[in-house]
């Protein structure tokens, strides 16, 4: 797979993930609008935004820093999804879909980080 198509595929998956998170959080309790909803949305959006910003930078170490931030935000969003499941804000079906998306993104993002880290 070409590097540019790999990156575009990863960015597309990140975009789908953030849109899915926004969709499922519409059903969270209204009392969570400034809590879990806000935090989960910001974390999922941070995944793609830091990825994009990283590749807008010329220096490899700066790019690596942004990709690591993106990866950290992905981990944060995964925990928040699990939290939402336990609190019954999220059903199991949507949780599994979001988790699968996050796992795929995480593996691809880790590949990017590993390649830049060499």
PyMOL commands that set and color helices and strands:
alter all, ss='L'
color gray80, all
select helices_A, chain A and resi 3-25+30-32+36-54+60-86+92-117
alter helices_A, ss='H'
color red, helices_A
deselect
rebuild
show_as cartoon
